Amino acid sequence: MPARNEPRPIPSPVKNAAGSGPATSIGGRCFARRRRRIRLQRCLQIKLLSGARQQVSGCAHLPLGERARIGGWVGIVPGLTEAKREEPVSVSVTPIGTHDGEEVREANLTSDSGVSLAIIGYGGRVRDWRVPVGGAPRPVVLGFENWQRYVADSTYFGAIAGRVANRIGNSRFTLGGREYQLEPNEGQNQLHGGPGGLSKRVWTLEPDSEGNAVRLAITSAEGDMGYPGSAEIEVVYALAGNRVSIAMTARVSETTPINLVQHHYFNLAGEGDVLGHRLQVEADRFTPVDDELIPTGEIAEVAGTENDFTSPRTILEAGGGKPRPYDLNLVLKEGRDVAAPAVTLKAPDEALTLRLWTGQPGVQFYNGAYLDGVAGGLDGRTYPAFGGMCLEDQGFPDAPNHSNFPSILVTPDADYEHRLEIEIG
């Protein structure tokens, strides 16, 4: 086994990628599966982009979902290590209700290490995530027992946020000489894609037992929330051991901004607040904001500020012994080793450690300061202020309005690809 501070080898996305193992079907289906396996093998090519981003190349002939599934396994660590995949105990999908006439489904995944995930189609949300500690499952994210609580809730618990996550100032941007006016939902600004963003929509949800995964898909129509063009979006969650791989992809009809994020609220203690969690982020800069949390365009150094988490410290320590709100974009170090975690978070009792790998340039750190008395949580909990923290790997907020920020524009000839891995154990 690799050392705990090193990423494990990425399992092959194809069960019989080496050509071994028995066929699981007969006749024409067996032939089709063998042919599909060959096509997948040809696509397991990785290239580094700008030293920090990777994509699967040579896969244009495959459906977007297949490339998403490949990316979910390949995307973070340079090179592909052929390793025996850890099989989950189960992958199941069950209808749980309807919303606006569309069926809402829930997927439940369990790995051989006892980690479990519950993912629902409404908002593409991780409703529950548990990790065994001392023989008992501990919840490590905030969520609701009843999925219908998400419909009216504004916390974005566990959601896939977008089309463009985070904030766009004055709900507008200019592209190709044309100004686009978006639908606002936070004063005059747009947050997480607007009032009808992806977190408020029903996604299709299908199991992918061959990839130990669940695939979510949704179409964002042309003009949706004011954005140009349409977007075919897929997200694949895959579970192996204590590690969750997430692959987000989008194919657009015309040039448009895309910035999808996972919006989990983590609490590795399973209860209480996160003020005693010890956080380290490989970020040496941050993007200052105005009173409405819109970036000013400046990129400032974290050294000597309360925003410096380059060395592990708790939120209380960072705030000089006082709980202070955090909701800011930390800029990950240029040229960093993407095979090393970008974020490390340790529970106060040190029973669990979270590690997050990503190729994105930023991480939005929100410490749940404005969660206060959110009822209906997992196991009947009511979540207090500072009850969970978000670690959203992302493109920079308000990027379309700042030419000095990394671009989040996606074109029809190059699909959006965002891959990350989170291990808690």
HELIX and SHEET records of a PDB file:
HELIX    1   1 GLY A   27  ARG A   42  1                                  16    
HELIX    2   2 LEU A   64  VAL A   74  1                                  11    
HELIX    3   3 ARG A  149  ALA A  152  1                                   4    
HELIX    4   4 GLY A  169  SER A  171  5                                   3    
HELIX    5   5 LEU A  198  LYS A  200  5                                   3    
HELIX    6   6 SER A  209  GLY A  211  5                                   3    
HELIX    7   7 ASP A  224  GLY A  226  5                                   3    
HELIX    8   8 ILE A  315  ALA A  318  1                                   4    
HELIX    9   9 LEU A  378  GLY A  380  5                                   3    
HELIX   10  10 ALA A  399  ASN A  401  5                                   3    
SHEET    1   A 2 ILE A  46  LEU A  49  0                                        
SHEET    2   A 2 ARG A  53  VAL A  56 -1                                        
SHEET    1   B 5 PRO A  88  HIS A  99  0                                        
SHEET    2   B 5 GLU A 102  SER A 111 -1                                        
SHEET    3   B 5 SER A 116  ILE A 120 -1                                        
SHEET    4   B 5 ARG A 125  VAL A 133 -1                                        
SHEET    5   B 5 ALA A 136  PRO A 139 -1                                        
SHEET    1   C 2 ALA A 159  ALA A 161  0                                        
SHEET    2   C 2 VAL A 261  HIS A 263 -1                                        
SHEET    1   D 2 ARG A 167  ILE A 168  0                                        
SHEET    2   D 2 GLN A 190  LEU A 191 -1                                        
SHEET    1   E 2 ARG A 172  LEU A 175  0                                        
SHEET    2   E 2 ARG A 178  GLN A 181 -1                                        
SHEET    1   F 9 THR A 204  ASP A 208  0                                        
SHEET    2   F 9 ALA A 213  SER A 220 -1                                        
SHEET    3   F 9 ALA A 231  ALA A 240 -1                                        
SHEET    4   F 9 ARG A 243  VAL A 252 -1                                        
SHEET    5   F 9 TYR A 416  ILE A 424 -1                                        
SHEET    6   F 9 THR A 353  THR A 358 -1                                        
SHEET    7   F 9 VAL A 343  LYS A 346 -1                                        
SHEET    8   F 9 ARG A 278  VAL A 281 -1                                        
SHEET    9   F 9 ARG A 313  THR A 314 -1                                        
SHEET    1   G 2 THR A 256  PRO A 257  0                                        
SHEET    2   G 2 LEU A 409  VAL A 410 -1                                        
SHEET    1   H 6 TYR A 265  PHE A 266  0                                        
SHEET    2   H 6 MET A 389  GLN A 394 -1                                        
SHEET    3   H 6 GLY A 362  TYR A 366 -1                                        
SHEET    4   H 6 ASP A 327  LEU A 332 -1                                        
SHEET    5   H 6 ALA A 283  PHE A 286 -1                                        
SHEET    6   H 6 ALA A 300  GLU A 301 -1                                        
END                                                                             
